[in-house]
Amino acid sequence: MSRRALSIDQKIEKAEALVASTKAKYDKALDDLKMLIDKRKEMESKKIIEHIMRVTKRLMKSLFHTI
């Protein structure tokens, strides 16, 4: 009986270690994903701002040329 219980305890310890390791990998992957999503949002925002600046510049040129 003792041998069997020890075997189960060892299996539990091994499973707990695997879960901890897997969770650490999951957490890192999730952090990486969040960072990449934030980076993409930042890049999209910059593109939108650049587009607005170009359009505004063209609009200003056309307004001042018509006066």
Secondary structure as UniProt FT lines:
FT   HELIX           2..65
//
